[in-house]
Amino acid sequence: MSCVSDKQQTHSAPKGVPDYVPPASAEFLAVRDTFIRQAHLAGYEHIELPVFEDTDLFARGVGESTDVVTKEMYTFADRGGRSVTLRPEGTAGVMRAVIEHNLDRGQLPVKLNYAGPFFRYERPQAGRYRQLQQVGIEAIGVDDPALDAEVVALADRSYRALGLSGFRLELTSLGDSTCRPAYREKLQKFLFDLPLDEETRRRAEINPLRVLDDKREEVREMTADAPLMLDHLSAECREHFETVTGLLDDFGVEYTVNPRMVRGLDYYTKTTFEFVHDGLGAQSGIGGGGRYDGLMGQLGGQDLSGIGYGLGVDRTVLALEAEGITAADLGVGRRVDVYGVPLGDKARGRMAGLVNRLRAAGVSTDMAYGGRGLKGAMKGADRARARFALVLGESELADGTVTVRDLEAREQETVAVDGVVEYLTGRL
């Protein structure tokens, strides 16, 4: 005879999917909103993308040889039998939207900003999640090294706006269609002389650059003397890269040229970059991007160039923690500015009206519910990290006043109820 418990089974979040709950969620929002604000300051407009797209978009746009496509995508058949995939990155979706809505037929470059969750079936560990949060930008339609420098500098400024300093910017050029084919042939010749396993050899046939990104020590040792793209750039690509680095020097943006850097997506050309923070351990990348000439044409649009980045919100939160930067340092963490403390049933109704007036005036306000006494209600004000507490009891009701307690200065004064909204907006 089986015994069934009356207690319902509890559930946890899916493996590799983080929850951001108060008070830690304030830091998450500060990072995301700072990244978005910096993008808007540079003229990038918001675009809202679907969370899933046709699978073929990512297979063609991201690259069939990448780990993202071959191992990490959440792909399934919908009820109509169509193969769809939860978005693993943002650029391909942005390109699809630009083509579909003819955004590339107006003023160029098209400058777009997006934010939200992306999905990759990876082995969960600190800083590497199956649902990852990113803020990205794309500048589409102009092949101008000054635009490359703007994008790189904007990413750098986004991190510094949070107070981060312990990161480094790594930069390289991956060439273009004028010099990549000859380099590809030279690299493949080198790789095919190595005792590669079958899967790595197949990867070398599809996209040999991917082999240089292999993290296995034995492969890294075998490829230590591999030819590098940076040494085989065309004159035009060389000039493009030197112009980008010269502009970054002018901007005061510090960087390190890393000729062995290979990003995890196949569409990158020319300027390619990554931001690394050593306080995160093995998963040290906190963001990156690059130019992707040819991607729009590959997806059925005009043959226009583009450049963009994706900044990892999750990893940046961890980087802030590694540097000891708190929510308070970011100017966040206060749940509300004002907390109402009504003492008695009549006071509760009057306080609810006052709270509503304060919110209408743009003041973040909450109040104690449930008939708590003064001591318990003031604990609620402390937990809300409020700047002011409003106490409304029998004496205040009789006088038409409210007691305003400044919880930081530990002072209080009596203010007329009719004038308290103006008083608080002035103090705040």
N, C-alpha and C positions, 0 to 999 in steps of 0.2 A: 504494500500500500504506500503510495507516494504522498508526501506531505507538501503542499504548495503554500509558500509564505504569502501572507497578505501584503507584505511590503513590495512595492514596485521596484524593479531593477533600475538602478541609476545608470546614467550614460556619461561618457567622456567625449571630448572633442576627438575627431578623427586623428589618427597618428600623423604627426608632422604638420598639424594645423594649429597655430598659436591662438590663444584668446588674449585680448587686451582688455582688462577690466580695471575699473577705478581702484586706486589712483594712478596706476601705471599707464592707463590709456591716455592721460593728459600729455605724457611725454611723446607717445606715438603720434597724437594729433599735432603736437608742436613741430615735430620733424616733418610730417607730411605737409602741413600748411605752410611751413617755411619754404620748402622746396617749391610748392605751387606759387607762392608769392614771388619768389625770385624769378620764376619763369614768366609770370605776368608782368613784372617790372621790365623785362626785356622784350615785351610785345608778343609773347606766345599766347594764343587763344585756346580756350578749353575745347576739347573734343571728348565725347563720351562714347566708348566703344562697346560692342557686344562682348559678353563674357565667353561665348563660344562662336566659332566660325566653321566653315567647311574645312575639313581636314586637309584638302588639297592646297588651300591657301598657305598653310604652315609648311607642308612638305616642299612646295615650290619656293616659298619665300625665305624660310629659315635654312633649308638645305638638308637633303636626304642623308648626307653623311654625318650629320651632327648627332651628338648624344641626345640632344633635345628631341629630335624627330625619331631616332631609332629606339630610344629607351625610355624617354621621360614624359611623353605626351599622354594626357588623359583623353583617349579617343573612344567613342562609342557610337552605336547606330541609334538614331532617334526612331520614333514610332513610324516614320515614313520610310525607314530603311536607309536614310542618308547618313553618311559618316561625318560626324562633327567632333570637334576637339575643343576642350577648354583652353583658352588662350595661354600659351606658354611665354609669350613676349608681346610687345606692343607695336613694333614697327610694321609688321606685315598687315595687321589690322588697320593701322592708320593709312597705309598706302592703298589698301582696298577701298577705304572710305573716301580718300582724296580722288581716286579714279572714278568711283561710282557717283560722287556728287559734283564732279567737274571743278573741284577747288583749284586744280592746277591750270584752269583756263583764265584765271584772274591775275592779280599782282603777285609777283614772285620775289622772294621765296614765300611759300605758305608756311606759317610758323604756328605749330600746334603743341598743346600741352595736355597730358592725360595722367590719370592716377587711378589706382585700384589694385585688386588682387590678380595674380597670375598663378598658373598651376603647372607644377612639374613633379613627376613621380620620381623623387630622389630619395636616397637614404637619409632619413631625418637626423640632424645633429644641430648643435648650437649654431645659429645663423643660417642654416640651410633648411628651409621649410618646403612642404609640398604645396602649401598656399602661401605665396610670398607677395609682399606689398611693394609696389614701385611707384615712383613718379617719373614720368618721361617727357621729353620734348622731341620734336622732329622739325627740321627746317628743310623744306623740299623745293627744288626747282632751280637752284643756283649753285654752280661749282666755283666757289670763291673761297680761297684760303682764309680770308678775313672772317667768313662765316664759321669756318672750322674753329678758328681761335675764339670767336664769340661763344660757341657752344661749350668748348672746353673750359673757358674762363667762368662761364655761368655755372657749370657744375662745381667748380672749385669754390666759387662765391657762395653757393648754396650750403656747402659743408661749413664754411667759415662763418656764415651767418648764425650757425648754431653754437659757435664757440669751439668747434673741433679744430685741433691743430696737429694731432699725431698721425696724420695720414700722408701718403705720398702719391703723386700722380706719375704713372708710367705711360709712355707715349711711343708710338712707332708709326710707320707707313707700310701698308700692305700692297702698294702699287695699284695698277689698274690693268685694263685689257691690253694696253700697249706693251707692258713689260711682264705681266704675270704669266702668260703662256710659256715664254722662254725660261723663266725661273721655275715654273711648275715642272717642265721637262728635266731641268737640271736637278731639281730636288728629288723627283721620282727616280732618276738614274742612281742617285746616291742611296735612296731608301731601298730600292730593289736589290742592291748588293748586300743588304743587311739580312741577318737570319730572323726576319719578322714572323710572328705567328700569323695564321691564316686571316683572322679578323683584322689585324693591323695592316696586313698587306692589302686587303680589300679596301680599307679606308685610304690607304696611300694611292690606290688607283682612282678613287672617286675625288678625294680632296687631300693631297699630300700635306698641306699645312696642318691638318688635324693631327697628324702624327707628332708634330713638334709640340703639341699641346698635351701629349700623353703624360700622365702623372706618375706612371710606373718608373721606378729608379732604373731598371735595366734598359728600358726604352730611352730614357733621358741620357744614359751613358752612351748608348749606341749612336744617338743623334747629336752628340756634343759638338761634332765637327761638321754638321750639316750646313749647306749653303743657306744664307739668310736673305730674305727679301730686301732688306734695307741696303744690302750691298749690290743689288741688281735692279735698282729703280731706273726708269727712263729719265732723261733729262727733265722732262716736264714734271714728272712725279717728284723728282728730287727738288726742283725749284718750289713746287707746291709745299712740300714738307718743310723746307727751310724758311719759307715765308710764314708758315704757321708757327714754327718755333720762335722766329724773330718777333712776331707779334705777341706771343706769350711772354717773351722776355720784356717787351715794352710794357706789358700789363703788370709785370711783377709776379706772374704766376710761376711758381717753381715746379719743375718736372724732371724726370729721369728718362732718357731714351732707352727703351728696352727692345733690342732688335729681335728677341726670341718670343715676344708676346704674340699670342694667337688667341683671339676671342672665341667664345663658344658658338658663334653663329657664322654661317658661310657667306653672308651677303656683304661683309665689310670690305672696303677698298680704301686706299690712301690713308688719311688720318684715322688712327685707331688708338683708343686710350682706355685706361682703367685706373680707378682709385683704390688704393690698398691701405688697410689699417692693421698693423701687426698686433694690436691688442686683441684681435679676434681669433687668434690661433690659426688652425688650418684653413678655415673659411674666411680669408682675409680681405676678399674683394667686397667693397661697399657700393660700387657703382662703376659704370663705364659706358662706352659707346664708340661711335665712329661713323665714317662716311660710307654710303652704300650706293655708289653709282651703278646703274644698270638694274636695280631691283624693281623700279616702277615699270620699266619695259618688260621685265620678266613676268610681271603680274598682269600684263595686258594693257598698260597705260602708255603715256608718252615716255620717251627715253630721257627722263629727267633725273638729275642727281639729288642726293639728300644727305643729311647728317643729323644724328640725334644721340640721345643717351637715355639710360634707365638708371635711376638712383634707388638703391635698396633702402626702404624705410626700416624694415626689420633689422638689418645689419647696422644701420646708422644708429638705431636705438642702443644696440649692443656696444657700438663704438663710444657713444656718449657715456655709458656706464663704465667702460674701460678707462675713460679719462676722468671719471668722477664728476661728470656734469649732471646735475640734477634737474628735476622739473622746475624747482624754484629758480635755478640759474637761467632757465629758459623763459622765466616770467609766467609760468603756468602752474597749475596745481590747486589754485583756489576754485572750489566748486561753485560758490556764489559769493557776491560781494556783501549781500545783506541777508540776515537770517531773522525771521520774525518769531518772537516768543510771546504767545498769547496766554494769559492766565485766567481761565474760566471760559464758559460757553459763550457769553456775550462778547468777550474780548476776541474769541476765535473768529467770529463772524466779521467783526470790524477789521481784524488783522488781515483776513483773506481779501477784503476789499482794498486795503492798503498795499498788500503784495501785488495785486493786479495792477494798481496804478503805477507802482514802481517798475514793473516789467514793461508796461506800456511806454514808460519814459526811457527804456533801454537799460535799466539797472538789473543785473542778474540777482534774483531774489528767491528765497525759499522760506518755509516756516515750519514750526513744529506741529505735528499732527498727533492725535491720539490722547489729548488731554494731559500731557506730561506736566509735571510741576516745573518750577523755575530751574532747579538744579539739573534735572534730566534734559530739559530743553536747551540749556546752555551747553551741555555736552554735545548736543546735536549741532550747535553753532560752531563748536571747536572742530568737530569732525568734518564739517563743511568748509573749514578753513576760511570762514567769513571774516570780512574786515569789520563789519558793524553788526550788532545785534539790536533789534528793536523790542523793547519790553513794554507790553500793554496789559496793565492790571486794573483793578477796581479804581484806584486813585487816579490813574491816567485817564480812564474812561470818564470819571467825574469832572476832570479838569479840561478834557478835550486835548490832551497832550499824549506824547509817547516818549519813553526814556530811550535815548540813543547811546549805546555803549560802543566805544571805540576799542575793539579787542586787541589792537596792536599797541596803542598808547595807554591802554588800561585807564581810560577816562570815560566819563559819561556826562550827558547834559539832557535837559528836558526841552523838547521842541513841540510846538503846536502841530497837531495832526495835519491840519490843512497846509502846513508849510514844510512837512518833513520830506516830501519828494524833491522840492527845490533845494532843500538843505543837503540831502544826500548826493544829489547830482553835482552840486557844487563841491562837496568834499571829495568825491571820487574823480 
